[in-house]
Amino acid sequence: MGGYWSPFQMLAALVEEVGELADAMLAFEGVKGRADKATMEEELGDVLFALACIANFYGFDMEEALSKSVEKYRKRDLNRRFDVR
């Protein structure tokens, strides 16, 4: 699906979708309105789709890129403690 947008248009679409995800998260957390999990899931999907368009345009394997990032953070944060709800 990334073939009909230029790289900058795809980046702008990603930024727009991240903004919509931020709005959904604010609403889900009760900071700004109300939202449900379905809305957040939809916005997460839109962000992932925009990322997939960019990866496809440049010929990257998203699963491989994610695996490399997870491993990088796993090594970096091996001894780090996290405060999770």
PDB file of N, CA, C and O in Angstrom:
ATOM      1  N   MET A   1       0.818  -1.203   0.000  1.00  0.00           N
ATOM      2  CA  MET A   1       0.000   0.000   0.000  1.00  0.00           C
ATOM      3  C   MET A   1       0.857   1.260   0.000  1.00  0.00           C
ATOM      4  O   MET A   1       0.328   2.360  -0.159  1.00  0.00           O
ATOM      5  N   GLY A   2       2.162   1.124   0.174  1.00  0.00           N
ATOM      6  CA  GLY A   2       3.015   2.300   0.211  1.00  0.00           C
ATOM      7  C   GLY A   2       3.409   2.815  -1.152  1.00  0.00           C
ATOM      8  O   GLY A   2       4.155   3.790  -1.241  1.00  0.00           O
ATOM      9  N   GLY A   3       2.936   2.197  -2.217  1.00  0.00           N
ATOM     10  CA  GLY A   3       3.371   2.569  -3.547  1.00  0.00           C
ATOM     11  C   GLY A   3       2.769   3.850  -4.090  1.00  0.00           C
ATOM     12  O   GLY A   3       3.298   4.410  -5.050  1.00  0.00           O
ATOM     13  N   TYR A   4       1.694   4.327  -3.514  1.00  0.00           N
ATOM     14  CA  TYR A   4       1.050   5.519  -4.069  1.00  0.00           C
ATOM     15  C   TYR A   4       1.279   6.764  -3.229  1.00  0.00           C
ATOM     16  O   TYR A   4       0.751   7.828  -3.551  1.00  0.00           O
ATOM     17  N   TRP A   5       2.045   6.651  -2.175  1.00  0.00           N
ATOM     18  CA  TRP A   5       2.429   7.815  -1.375  1.00  0.00           C
ATOM     19  C   TRP A   5       3.925   8.010  -1.505  1.00  0.00           C
ATOM     20  O   TRP A   5       4.676   7.044  -1.644  1.00  0.00           O
ATOM     21  N   SER A   6       4.356   9.251  -1.461  1.00  0.00           N
ATOM     22  CA  SER A   6       5.800   9.516  -1.427  1.00  0.00           C
ATOM     23  C   SER A   6       6.300   9.209  -0.015  1.00  0.00           C
ATOM     24  O   SER A   6       5.496   9.125   0.913  1.00  0.00           O
ATOM     25  N   PRO A   7       7.617   9.040   0.166  1.00  0.00           N
ATOM     26  CA  PRO A   7       8.135   8.773   1.513  1.00  0.00           C
ATOM     27  C   PRO A   7       7.715   9.834   2.530  1.00  0.00           C
ATOM     28  O   PRO A   7       7.345   9.490   3.653  1.00  0.00           O
ATOM     29  N   PHE A   8       7.765  11.103   2.164  1.00  0.00           N
ATOM     30  CA  PHE A   8       7.375  12.138   3.120  1.00  0.00           C
ATOM     31  C   PHE A   8       5.892  12.055   3.446  1.00  0.00           C
ATOM     32  O   PHE A   8       5.510  12.284   4.594  1.00  0.00           O
ATOM     33  N   GLN A   9       5.050  11.737   2.481  1.00  0.00           N
ATOM     34  CA  GLN A   9       3.618  11.588   2.754  1.00  0.00           C
ATOM     35  C   GLN A   9       3.372  10.416   3.704  1.00  0.00           C
ATOM     36  O   GLN A   9       2.505  10.486   4.576  1.00  0.00           O
ATOM     37  N   MET A  10       4.143   9.339   3.528  1.00  0.00           N
ATOM     38  CA  MET A  10       4.003   8.197   4.439  1.00  0.00           C
ATOM     39  C   MET A  10       4.427   8.580   5.851  1.00  0.00           C
ATOM     40  O   MET A  10       3.779   8.181   6.818  1.00  0.00           O
ATOM     41  N   LEU A  11       5.505   9.350   5.981  1.00  0.00           N
ATOM     42  CA  LEU A  11       5.949   9.809   7.300  1.00  0.00           C
ATOM     43  C   LEU A  11       4.904  10.724   7.923  1.00  0.00           C
ATOM     44  O   LEU A  11       4.610  10.614   9.114  1.00  0.00           O
ATOM     45  N   ALA A  12       4.344  11.624   7.126  1.00  0.00           N
ATOM     46  CA  ALA A  12       3.301  12.521   7.640  1.00  0.00           C
ATOM     47  C   ALA A  12       2.087  11.716   8.097  1.00  0.00           C
ATOM     48  O   ALA A  12       1.489  12.033   9.125  1.00  0.00           O
ATOM     49  N   ALA A  13       1.716  10.673   7.340  1.00  0.00           N
ATOM     50  CA  ALA A  13       0.591   9.819   7.739  1.00  0.00           C
ATOM     51  C   ALA A  13       0.893   9.110   9.055  1.00  0.00           C
ATOM     52  O   ALA A  13       0.012   8.989   9.907  1.00  0.00           O
ATOM     53  N   LEU A  14       2.135   8.638   9.232  1.00  0.00           N
ATOM     54  CA  LEU A  14       2.527   7.988  10.481  1.00  0.00           C
ATOM     55  C   LEU A  14       2.404   8.953  11.653  1.00  0.00           C
ATOM     56  O   LEU A  14       1.855   8.599  12.696  1.00  0.00           O
ATOM     57  N   VAL A  15       2.912  10.168  11.487  1.00  0.00           N
ATOM     58  CA  VAL A  15       2.837  11.172  12.551  1.00  0.00           C
ATOM     59  C   VAL A  15       1.376  11.473  12.892  1.00  0.00           C
ATOM     60  O   VAL A  15       1.020  11.599  14.064  1.00  0.00           O
ATOM     61  N   GLU A  16       0.538  11.586  11.868  1.00  0.00           N
ATOM     62  CA  GLU A  16      -0.887  11.826  12.095  1.00  0.00           C
ATOM     63  C   GLU A  16      -1.508  10.680  12.895  1.00  0.00           C
ATOM     64  O   GLU A  16      -2.266  10.914  13.836  1.00  0.00           O
ATOM     65  N   GLU A  17      -1.188   9.456  12.521  1.00  0.00           N
ATOM     66  CA  GLU A  17      -1.749   8.291  13.224  1.00  0.00           C
ATOM     67  C   GLU A  17      -1.243   8.208  14.660  1.00  0.00           C
ATOM     68  O   GLU A  17      -1.997   7.827  15.555  1.00  0.00           O
ATOM     69  N   VAL A  18       0.016   8.557  14.894  1.00  0.00           N
ATOM     70  CA  VAL A  18       0.548   8.565  16.261  1.00  0.00           C
ATOM     71  C   VAL A  18      -0.193   9.615  17.091  1.00  0.00           C
ATOM     72  O   VAL A  18      -0.470   9.390  18.269  1.00  0.00           O
ATOM     73  N   GLY A  19      -0.513  10.747  16.489  1.00  0.00           N
ATOM     74  CA  GLY A  19      -1.300  11.771  17.180  1.00  0.00           C
ATOM     75  C   GLY A  19      -2.682  11.259  17.555  1.00  0.00           C
ATOM     76  O   GLY A  19      -3.176  11.527  18.650  1.00  0.00           O
ATOM     77  N   GLU A  20      -3.301  10.520  16.640  1.00  0.00           N
ATOM     78  CA  GLU A  20      -4.619   9.947  16.939  1.00  0.00           C
ATOM     79  C   GLU A  20      -4.520   8.901  18.040  1.00  0.00           C
ATOM     80  O   GLU A  20      -5.421   8.787  18.871  1.00  0.00           O
ATOM     81  N   LEU A  21      -3.430   8.134  18.053  1.00  0.00           N
ATOM     82  CA  LEU A  21      -3.214   7.170  19.131  1.00  0.00           C
ATOM     83  C   LEU A  21      -3.050   7.902  20.460  1.00  0.00           C
ATOM     84  O   LEU A  21      -3.584   7.465  21.480  1.00  0.00           O
ATOM     85  N   ALA A  22      -2.314   9.011  20.453  1.00  0.00           N
ATOM     86  CA  ALA A  22      -2.141   9.796  21.678  1.00  0.00           C
ATOM     87  C   ALA A  22      -3.485  10.291  22.196  1.00  0.00           C
ATOM     88  O   ALA A  22      -3.750  10.228  23.396  1.00  0.00           O
ATOM     89  N   ASP A  23      -4.333  10.783  21.300  1.00  0.00           N
ATOM     90  CA  ASP A  23      -5.671  11.223  21.717  1.00  0.00           C
ATOM     91  C   ASP A  23      -6.471  10.080  22.323  1.00  0.00           C
ATOM     92  O   ASP A  23      -7.138  10.252  23.343  1.00  0.00           O
ATOM     93  N   ALA A  24      -6.401   8.908  21.687  1.00  0.00           N
ATOM     94  CA  ALA A  24      -7.132   7.743  22.195  1.00  0.00           C
ATOM     95  C   ALA A  24      -6.612   7.323  23.565  1.00  0.00           C
ATOM     96  O   ALA A  24      -7.391   6.951  24.443  1.00  0.00           O
ATOM     97  N   MET A  25      -5.299   7.381  23.747  1.00  0.00           N
ATOM     98  CA  MET A  25      -4.726   7.017  25.041  1.00  0.00           C
ATOM     99  C   MET A  25      -5.140   8.001  26.126  1.00  0.00           C
ATOM    100  O   MET A  25      -5.470   7.597  27.241  1.00  0.00           O
ATOM    101  N   LEU A  26      -5.125   9.288  25.804  1.00  0.00           N
ATOM    102  CA  LEU A  26      -5.570  10.293  26.771  1.00  0.00           C
ATOM    103  C   LEU A  26      -7.022  10.045  27.172  1.00  0.00           C
ATOM    104  O   LEU A  26      -7.375  10.147  28.347  1.00  0.00           O
ATOM    105  N   ALA A  27      -7.844   9.725  26.208  1.00  0.00           N
ATOM    106  CA  ALA A  27      -9.253   9.451  26.506  1.00  0.00           C
ATOM    107  C   ALA A  27      -9.394   8.159  27.298  1.00  0.00           C
ATOM    108  O   ALA A  27     -10.180   8.097  28.244  1.00  0.00           O
ATOM    109  N   PHE A  28      -8.649   7.133  26.927  1.00  0.00           N
ATOM    110  CA  PHE A  28      -8.719   5.846  27.622  1.00  0.00           C
ATOM    111  C   PHE A  28      -8.314   5.993  29.084  1.00  0.00           C
ATOM    112  O   PHE A  28      -8.887   5.348  29.962  1.00  0.00           O
ATOM    113  N   GLU A  29      -7.332   6.837  29.337  1.00  0.00           N
ATOM    114  CA  GLU A  29      -6.858   7.064  30.705  1.00  0.00           C
ATOM    115  C   GLU A  29      -7.716   8.080  31.454  1.00  0.00           C
ATOM    116  O   GLU A  29      -7.447   8.373  32.619  1.00  0.00           O
ATOM    117  N   GLY A  30      -8.736   8.618  30.805  1.00  0.00           N
ATOM    118  CA  GLY A  30      -9.641   9.542  31.460  1.00  0.00           C
ATOM    119  C   GLY A  30      -9.133  10.972  31.542  1.00  0.00           C
ATOM    120  O   GLY A  30      -9.747  11.809  32.206  1.00  0.00           O
ATOM    121  N   VAL A  31      -8.027  11.262  30.881  1.00  0.00           N
ATOM    122  CA  VAL A  31      -7.467  12.604  30.908  1.00  0.00           C
ATOM    123  C   VAL A  31      -8.271  13.539  30.012  1.00  0.00           C
ATOM    124  O   VAL A  31      -8.472  14.709  30.337  1.00  0.00           O
ATOM    125  N   LYS A  32      -8.722  13.012  28.890  1.00  0.00           N
ATOM    126  CA  LYS A  32      -9.437  13.834  27.918  1.00  0.00           C
ATOM    127  C   LYS A  32     -10.565  12.995  27.311  1.00  0.00           C
ATOM    128  O   LYS A  32     -10.373  12.304  26.310  1.00  0.00           O
ATOM    129  N   GLY A  33     -11.719  13.068  27.922  1.00  0.00           N
ATOM    130  CA  GLY A  33     -12.858  12.322  27.396  1.00  0.00           C
ATOM    131  C   GLY A  33     -12.843  10.863  27.812  1.00  0.00           C
ATOM    132  O   GLY A  33     -12.254  10.498  28.830  1.00  0.00           O
ATOM    133  N   ARG A  34     -13.490  10.046  27.022  1.00  0.00           N
ATOM    134  CA  ARG A  34     -13.586   8.614  27.283  1.00  0.00           C
ATOM    135  C   ARG A  34     -13.338   7.849  25.992  1.00  0.00           C
ATOM    136  O   ARG A  34     -13.779   8.267  24.922  1.00  0.00           O
ATOM    137  N   ALA A  35     -12.635   6.730  26.095  1.00  0.00           N
ATOM    138  CA  ALA A  35     -12.430   5.838  24.961  1.00  0.00           C
ATOM    139  C   ALA A  35     -12.358   4.417  25.485  1.00  0.00           C
ATOM    140  O   ALA A  35     -12.091   4.189  26.665  1.00  0.00           O
ATOM    141  N   ASP A  36     -12.595   3.478  24.611  1.00  0.00           N
ATOM    142  CA  ASP A  36     -12.539   2.077  25.009  1.00  0.00           C
ATOM    143  C   ASP A  36     -11.334   1.394  24.353  1.00  0.00           C
ATOM    144  O   ASP A  36     -10.610   1.997  23.562  1.00  0.00           O
ATOM    145  N   LYS A  37     -11.144   0.126  24.704  1.00  0.00           N
ATOM    146  CA  LYS A  37     -10.016  -0.631  24.159  1.00  0.00           C
ATOM    147  C   LYS A  37     -10.115  -0.764  22.645  1.00  0.00           C
ATOM    148  O   LYS A  37      -9.092  -0.771  21.959  1.00  0.00           O
ATOM    149  N   ALA A  38     -11.311  -0.867  22.123  1.00  0.00           N
ATOM    150  CA  ALA A  38     -11.484  -1.027  20.681  1.00  0.00           C
ATOM    151  C   ALA A  38     -10.932   0.187  19.929  1.00  0.00           C
ATOM    152  O   ALA A  38     -10.331   0.040  18.865  1.00  0.00           O
ATOM    153  N   THR A  39     -11.135   1.375  20.479  1.00  0.00           N
ATOM    154  CA  THR A  39     -10.615   2.586  19.841  1.00  0.00           C
ATOM    155  C   THR A  39      -9.094   2.590  19.861  1.00  0.00           C
ATOM    156  O   THR A  39      -8.457   2.909  18.857  1.00  0.00           O
ATOM    157  N   MET A  40      -8.514   2.238  20.997  1.00  0.00           N
ATOM    158  CA  MET A  40      -7.058   2.174  21.077  1.00  0.00           C
ATOM    159  C   MET A  40      -6.507   1.111  20.139  1.00  0.00           C
ATOM    160  O   MET A  40      -5.484   1.328  19.489  1.00  0.00           O
ATOM    161  N   GLU A  41      -7.165  -0.017  20.062  1.00  0.00           N
ATOM    162  CA  GLU A  41      -6.719  -1.087  19.163  1.00  0.00           C
ATOM    163  C   GLU A  41      -6.741  -0.619  17.708  1.00  0.00           C
ATOM    164  O   GLU A  41      -5.815  -0.894  16.944  1.00  0.00           O
ATOM    165  N   GLU A  42      -7.802   0.086  17.336  1.00  0.00           N
ATOM    166  CA  GLU A  42      -7.904   0.607  15.971  1.00  0.00           C
ATOM    167  C   GLU A  42      -6.763   1.580  15.670  1.00  0.00           C
ATOM    168  O   GLU A  42      -6.164   1.519  14.596  1.00  0.00           O
ATOM    169  N   GLU A  43      -6.465   2.466  16.602  1.00  0.00           N
ATOM    170  CA  GLU A  43      -5.402   3.444  16.387  1.00  0.00           C
ATOM    171  C   GLU A  43      -4.030   2.771  16.348  1.00  0.00           C
ATOM    172  O   GLU A  43      -3.177   3.157  15.549  1.00  0.00           O
ATOM    173  N   LEU A  44      -3.812   1.778  17.195  1.00  0.00           N
ATOM    174  CA  LEU A  44      -2.564   1.019  17.131  1.00  0.00           C
ATOM    175  C   LEU A  44      -2.415   0.346  15.772  1.00  0.00           C
ATOM    176  O   LEU A  44      -1.331   0.340  15.190  1.00  0.00           O
ATOM    177  N   GLY A  45      -3.508  -0.220  15.271  1.00  0.00           N
ATOM    178  CA  GLY A  45      -3.488  -0.842  13.954  1.00  0.00           C
ATOM    179  C   GLY A  45      -3.147   0.153  12.859  1.00  0.00           C
ATOM    180  O   GLY A  45      -2.396  -0.163  11.937  1.00  0.00           O
ATOM    181  N   ASP A  46      -3.701   1.358  12.961  1.00  0.00           N
ATOM    182  CA  ASP A  46      -3.405   2.398  11.968  1.00  0.00           C
ATOM    183  C   ASP A  46      -1.927   2.793  11.997  1.00  0.00           C
ATOM    184  O   ASP A  46      -1.322   3.016  10.949  1.00  0.00           O
ATOM    185  N   VAL A  47      -1.349   2.879  13.196  1.00  0.00           N
ATOM    186  CA  VAL A  47       0.073   3.202  13.322  1.00  0.00           C
ATOM    187  C   VAL A  47       0.911   2.089  12.692  1.00  0.00           C
ATOM    188  O   VAL A  47       1.853   2.352  11.944  1.00  0.00           O
ATOM    189  N   LEU A  48       0.555   0.848  13.006  1.00  0.00           N
ATOM    190  CA  LEU A  48       1.301  -0.285  12.443  1.00  0.00           C
ATOM    191  C   LEU A  48       1.188  -0.324  10.923  1.00  0.00           C
ATOM    192  O   LEU A  48       2.162  -0.628  10.235  1.00  0.00           O
ATOM    193  N   PHE A  49       0.002  -0.017  10.396  1.00  0.00           N
ATOM    194  CA  PHE A  49      -0.183   0.012   8.948  1.00  0.00           C
ATOM    195  C   PHE A  49       0.699   1.080   8.309  1.00  0.00           C
ATOM    196  O   PHE A  49       1.334   0.828   7.284  1.00  0.00           O
ATOM    197  N   ALA A  50       0.743   2.265   8.904  1.00  0.00           N
ATOM    198  CA  ALA A  50       1.586   3.334   8.365  1.00  0.00           C
ATOM    199  C   ALA A  50       3.056   2.935   8.397  1.00  0.00           C
ATOM    200  O   ALA A  50       3.799   3.227   7.459  1.00  0.00           O
ATOM    201  N   LEU A  51       3.480   2.271   9.469  1.00  0.00           N
ATOM    202  CA  LEU A  51       4.855   1.773   9.544  1.00  0.00           C
ATOM    203  C   LEU A  51       5.113   0.705   8.491  1.00  0.00           C
ATOM    204  O   LEU A  51       6.181   0.677   7.879  1.00  0.00           O
ATOM    205  N   ALA A  52       4.139  -0.171   8.279  1.00  0.00           N
ATOM    206  CA  ALA A  52       4.288  -1.224   7.274  1.00  0.00           C
ATOM    207  C   ALA A  52       4.447  -0.635   5.879  1.00  0.00           C
ATOM    208  O   ALA A  52       5.210  -1.162   5.069  1.00  0.00           O
ATOM    209  N   CYS A  53       3.741   0.446   5.592  1.00  0.00           N
ATOM    210  CA  CYS A  53       3.877   1.111   4.291  1.00  0.00           C
ATOM    211  C   CYS A  53       5.298   1.615   4.097  1.00  0.00           C
ATOM    212  O   CYS A  53       5.873   1.455   3.020  1.00  0.00           O
ATOM    213  N   ILE A  54       5.868   2.223   5.133  1.00  0.00           N
ATOM    214  CA  ILE A  54       7.233   2.735   5.042  1.00  0.00           C
ATOM    215  C   ILE A  54       8.217   1.574   4.870  1.00  0.00           C
ATOM    216  O   ILE A  54       9.104   1.634   4.019  1.00  0.00           O
ATOM    217  N   ALA A  55       8.062   0.523   5.675  1.00  0.00           N
ATOM    218  CA  ALA A  55       8.946  -0.639   5.574  1.00  0.00           C
ATOM    219  C   ALA A  55       8.853  -1.266   4.188  1.00  0.00           C
ATOM    220  O   ALA A  55       9.873  -1.632   3.602  1.00  0.00           O
ATOM    221  N   ASN A  56       7.657  -1.390   3.669  1.00  0.00           N
ATOM    222  CA  ASN A  56       7.459  -1.978   2.345  1.00  0.00           C
ATOM    223  C   ASN A  56       8.126  -1.123   1.268  1.00  0.00           C
ATOM    224  O   ASN A  56       8.772  -1.658   0.367  1.00  0.00           O
ATOM    225  N   PHE A  57       7.976   0.187   1.355  1.00  0.00           N
ATOM    226  CA  PHE A  57       8.558   1.096   0.365  1.00  0.00           C
ATOM    227  C   PHE A  57      10.071   0.926   0.282  1.00  0.00           C
ATOM    228  O   PHE A  57      10.651   0.910  -0.803  1.00  0.00           O
ATOM    229  N   TYR A  58      10.703   0.800   1.458  1.00  0.00           N
ATOM    230  CA  TYR A  58      12.161   0.699   1.505  1.00  0.00           C
ATOM    231  C   TYR A  58      12.674  -0.743   1.495  1.00  0.00           C
ATOM    232  O   TYR A  58      13.883  -0.970   1.522  1.00  0.00           O
ATOM    233  N   GLY A  59      11.769  -1.707   1.456  1.00  0.00           N
ATOM    234  CA  GLY A  59      12.166  -3.113   1.370  1.00  0.00           C
ATOM    235  C   GLY A  59      12.657  -3.725   2.666  1.00  0.00           C
ATOM    236  O   GLY A  59      13.459  -4.659   2.648  1.00  0.00           O
ATOM    237  N   PHE A  60      12.180  -3.204   3.798  1.00  0.00           N
ATOM    238  CA  PHE A  60      12.567  -3.762   5.094  1.00  0.00           C
ATOM    239  C   PHE A  60      11.561  -4.806   5.548  1.00  0.00           C
ATOM    240  O   PHE A  60      10.371  -4.708   5.251  1.00  0.00           O
ATOM    241  N   ASP A  61      12.049  -5.805   6.268  1.00  0.00           N
ATOM    242  CA  ASP A  61      11.211  -6.827   6.884  1.00  0.00           C
ATOM    243  C   ASP A  61      10.863  -6.335   8.285  1.00  0.00           C
ATOM    244  O   ASP A  61      11.728  -6.291   9.160  1.00  0.00           O
ATOM    245  N   MET A  62       9.594  -5.964   8.504  1.00  0.00           N
ATOM    246  CA  MET A  62       9.191  -5.404   9.803  1.00  0.00           C
ATOM    247  C   MET A  62       9.422  -6.372  10.946  1.00  0.00           C
ATOM    248  O   MET A  62       9.835  -5.961  12.031  1.00  0.00           O
ATOM    249  N   GLU A  63       9.162  -7.650  10.722  1.00  0.00           N
ATOM    250  CA  GLU A  63       9.343  -8.631  11.791  1.00  0.00           C
ATOM    251  C   GLU A  63      10.816  -8.718  12.192  1.00  0.00           C
ATOM    252  O   GLU A  63      11.138  -8.795  13.378  1.00  0.00           O
ATOM    253  N   GLU A  64      11.692  -8.705  11.217  1.00  0.00           N
ATOM    254  CA  GLU A  64      13.122  -8.746  11.504  1.00  0.00           C
ATOM    255  C   GLU A  64      13.576  -7.478  12.232  1.00  0.00           C
ATOM    256  O   GLU A  64      14.346  -7.549  13.190  1.00  0.00           O
ATOM    257  N   ALA A  65      13.098  -6.327  11.777  1.00  0.00           N
ATOM    258  CA  ALA A  65      13.452  -5.061  12.425  1.00  0.00           C
ATOM    259  C   ALA A  65      12.976  -5.054  13.878  1.00  0.00           C
ATOM    260  O   ALA A  65      13.707  -4.624  14.770  1.00  0.00           O
ATOM    261  N   LEU A  66      11.749  -5.530  14.116  1.00  0.00           N
ATOM    262  CA  LEU A  66      11.223  -5.588  15.478  1.00  0.00           C
ATOM    263  C   LEU A  66      12.028  -6.552  16.334  1.00  0.00           C
ATOM    264  O   LEU A  66      12.340  -6.245  17.484  1.00  0.00           O
ATOM    265  N   SER A  67      12.366  -7.708  15.789  1.00  0.00           N
ATOM    266  CA  SER A  67      13.163  -8.683  16.548  1.00  0.00           C
ATOM    267  C   SER A  67      14.499  -8.094  16.966  1.00  0.00           C
ATOM    268  O   SER A  67      14.942  -8.296  18.096  1.00  0.00           O
ATOM    269  N   LYS A  68      15.147  -7.364  16.059  1.00  0.00           N
ATOM    270  CA  LYS A  68      16.422  -6.736  16.382  1.00  0.00           C
ATOM    271  C   LYS A  68      16.255  -5.690  17.484  1.00  0.00           C
ATOM    272  O   LYS A  68      17.091  -5.591  18.381  1.00  0.00           O
ATOM    273  N   SER A  69      15.183  -4.917  17.416  1.00  0.00           N
ATOM    274  CA  SER A  69      14.940  -3.897  18.447  1.00  0.00           C
ATOM    275  C   SER A  69      14.647  -4.531  19.799  1.00  0.00           C
ATOM    276  O   SER A  69      15.157  -4.077  20.823  1.00  0.00           O
ATOM    277  N   VAL A  70      13.829  -5.574  19.807  1.00  0.00           N
ATOM    278  CA  VAL A  70      13.515  -6.258  21.065  1.00  0.00           C
ATOM    279  C   VAL A  70      14.791  -6.805  21.695  1.00  0.00           C
ATOM    280  O   VAL A  70      14.996  -6.668  22.901  1.00  0.00           O
ATOM    281  N   GLU A  71      15.637  -7.415  20.898  1.00  0.00           N
ATOM    282  CA  GLU A  71      16.891  -7.956  21.420  1.00  0.00           C
ATOM    283  C   GLU A  71      17.790  -6.836  21.950  1.00  0.00           C
ATOM    284  O   GLU A  71      18.424  -6.994  22.994  1.00  0.00           O
ATOM    285  N   LYS A  72      17.848  -5.712  21.242  1.00  0.00           N
ATOM    286  CA  LYS A  72      18.649  -4.565  21.686  1.00  0.00           C
ATOM    287  C   LYS A  72      18.175  -4.086  23.060  1.00  0.00           C
ATOM    288  O   LYS A  72      18.986  -3.876  23.962  1.00  0.00           O
ATOM    289  N   TYR A  73      16.865  -3.914  23.215  1.00  0.00           N
ATOM    290  CA  TYR A  73      16.327  -3.453  24.495  1.00  0.00           C
ATOM    291  C   TYR A  73      16.458  -4.510  25.580  1.00  0.00           C
ATOM    292  O   TYR A  73      16.693  -4.182  26.743  1.00  0.00           O
ATOM    293  N   ARG A  74      16.308  -5.768  25.207  1.00  0.00           N
ATOM    294  CA  ARG A  74      16.452  -6.848  26.183  1.00  0.00           C
ATOM    295  C   ARG A  74      17.852  -6.830  26.785  1.00  0.00           C
ATOM    296  O   ARG A  74      18.012  -6.950  27.999  1.00  0.00           O
ATOM    297  N   LYS A  75      18.855  -6.682  25.942  1.00  0.00           N
ATOM    298  CA  LYS A  75      20.237  -6.628  26.444  1.00  0.00           C
ATOM    299  C   LYS A  75      20.474  -5.378  27.278  1.00  0.00           C
ATOM    300  O   LYS A  75      21.079  -5.447  28.348  1.00  0.00           O
ATOM    301  N   ARG A  76      20.001  -4.240  26.794  1.00  0.00           N
ATOM    302  CA  ARG A  76      20.218  -2.970  27.487  1.00  0.00           C
ATOM    303  C   ARG A  76      19.533  -2.941  28.847  1.00  0.00           C
ATOM    304  O   ARG A  76      20.079  -2.410  29.814  1.00  0.00           O
ATOM    305  N   ASP A  77      18.343  -3.511  28.917  1.00  0.00           N
ATOM    306  CA  ASP A  77      17.530  -3.403  30.122  1.00  0.00           C
ATOM    307  C   ASP A  77      17.553  -4.668  30.984  1.00  0.00           C
ATOM    308  O   ASP A  77      16.684  -4.860  31.834  1.00  0.00           O
ATOM    309  N   LEU A  78      18.521  -5.505  30.768  1.00  0.00           N
ATOM    310  CA  LEU A  78      18.583  -6.787  31.461  1.00  0.00           C
ATOM    311  C   LEU A  78      18.469  -6.646  32.974  1.00  0.00           C
ATOM    312  O   LEU A  78      17.772  -7.434  33.613  1.00  0.00           O
ATOM    313  N   ASN A  79      19.136  -5.663  33.551  1.00  0.00           N
ATOM    314  CA  ASN A  79      19.136  -5.495  35.006  1.00  0.00           C
ATOM    315  C   ASN A  79      18.291  -4.320  35.476  1.00  0.00           C
ATOM    316  O   ASN A  79      18.383  -3.908  36.632  1.00  0.00           O
ATOM    317  N   ARG A  80      17.477  -3.786  34.592  1.00  0.00           N
ATOM    318  CA  ARG A  80      16.663  -2.625  34.930  1.00  0.00           C
ATOM    319  C   ARG A  80      15.337  -3.088  35.549  1.00  0.00           C
ATOM    320  O   ARG A  80      14.768  -4.093  35.124  1.00  0.00           O
ATOM    321  N   ARG A  81      14.856  -2.357  36.540  1.00  0.00           N
ATOM    322  CA  ARG A  81      13.563  -2.658  37.153  1.00  0.00           C
ATOM    323  C   ARG A  81      12.534  -1.722  36.587  1.00  0.00           C
ATOM    324  O   ARG A  81      12.807  -0.540  36.377  1.00  0.00           O
ATOM    325  N   PHE A  82      11.357  -2.238  36.341  1.00  0.00           N
ATOM    326  CA  PHE A  82      10.276  -1.428  35.774  1.00  0.00           C
ATOM    327  C   PHE A  82       9.087  -1.387  36.707  1.00  0.00           C
ATOM    328  O   PHE A  82       8.759  -2.378  37.359  1.00  0.00           O
ATOM    329  N   ASP A  83       8.450  -0.245  36.766  1.00  0.00           N
ATOM    330  CA  ASP A  83       7.237  -0.086  37.548  1.00  0.00           C
ATOM    331  C   ASP A  83       6.057  -0.271  36.604  1.00  0.00           C
ATOM    332  O   ASP A  83       5.701   0.638  35.853  1.00  0.00           O
ATOM    333  N   VAL A  84       5.460  -1.442  36.646  1.00  0.00           N
ATOM    334  CA  VAL A  84       4.337  -1.761  35.763  1.00  0.00           C
ATOM    335  C   VAL A  84       3.077  -1.844  36.601  1.00  0.00           C
ATOM    336  O   VAL A  84       3.071  -2.395  37.702  1.00  0.00           O
ATOM    337  N   ARG A  85       2.011  -1.284  36.054  1.00  0.00           N
ATOM    338  CA  ARG A  85       0.737  -1.308  36.789  1.00  0.00           C
ATOM    339  C   ARG A  85       0.298  -2.694  37.108  1.00  0.00           C
ATOM    340  O   ARG A  85      -0.752  -2.883  37.722  1.00  0.00           O
TER     341      ARG A  85
END
